[in-house]
């Protein structure tokens, strides 16, 4: 389809996703919203493990010269009411930030083209359900503005918060910016384990140690609590293994551990992407809970991020109290739904 010399194409074959790899990377580097969850690697891997045959509905928008202006990484399924739904690849249980991928400055063209295409092809969808849109996404204004017309029911809500910390240039500066109580707590926990365990080590996985380390992490994750046991089913476990290995090779994985006397007490699976460290998942051995190994490991991880010169430490989705004790402040993610009214389906 051509919209004012803009080319809109829908890709429904899995091979099309594979073939976009290099263009996707170049586009993402020009995009306003650029997190690890928008990378081709993440989208391709998620689709490989959780996609449904025939469900891909990836839209590309190109200029009349063939330049890729934007990608709407959609897939199709049925919602609980059996209505045809479009969502972002990535789901909501494994991806924290989801968005369109658009050349910065080309957003109006892109949003207009995608909206016009969807509006003129009602047979493809009844519900557009966009999860995990970051608060700074241009889509929250640009794309939503494309649906200011009759025939749609629209809903915009805060879906969750992703607490994050702006990192200073030194660990001492970081501690100085905390409340006296929390600063004392961090120092006390580190001193206690150092004293009672006669020292500890902070380990970061390498390609050589990866095979052993990922199994150690998965075991610590399972030990942490009942909810994590339920979460880490065999399908997600397979995804975690492959995801971690691919991201390690890209230089985006930081899998770290707190070790005492050869035993790993806690593990932290972080991403290091751009100027930000992202806390993706964690686990610890409850037998050593008295030493608060998770707290100590996060402290060491933040120190490491500061030494790397990173600017942000993102705890990602969830408002667990411990995040705020490290000085995190909420960053919202939104859910935007558009439902086509029944009378406008035909």
Number of C-alpha atoms within 10 A of each C-alpha: 12 14 16 10 11 20 19 21 17 18 17 18 14 19 9 13 18 12 10 12 14 10 12 20 15 12 20 23 15 15 21 17 24 21 19 22 19 23 17 19 19 18 20 17 16 19 20 13 13 14 20 13 11 12 16 23 23 22 19 22 26 20 18 13 9 10 13 18 23 28 24 21 24 24 23 23 19 13 13 8 6 9 13 18 20 26 21 22 26 27 20 14 7 13 20 24 25 27 26 27 26 30 20 17 12 12 21 16 19 27 23 17 24 21 16 15 18 14 17 9 12 15 11 14 19 23 24 20 17 21 25 24 23 24 15 13 19 20 22 17 10 16 18 18 14 16 17 9 8 9 16 17 13 15 12 13 12 15 15 20 21 20 22 24 22 14 19 16 15 14 18 10 11 19 18 11 13 16 13 10 9 16 17 12 14 18 13 13 18 20 15 15 19 15 11 9 12 10 14 18 16 16 17 18 17 15 10 8 10 17 13 10 21 21 13 18 24 20 16 22 23 19 16 18 14 10 9 17 14 9 14 16 10 9 11 14 14 12 17 16 15 15 16 20 17 16 17 19 11 11 12 19 23 23 23 25 30 23 18 17 11 9 13 22 26 29 31 24 19 22 23 21 16 13 13 20 28 23 20 17 16 23 24 27 21 16 10 13 13 10 19 19 25 22 18 20 25 22 18 20 23 20 18 15 22 20 12 13 15 20 17 19 24 23 26 24 22 13 16 10 9 13 21 17 15 25 18 20 17 19 17 19 23 21 17 19 20 20 18 19 13 10 7 12 13 7
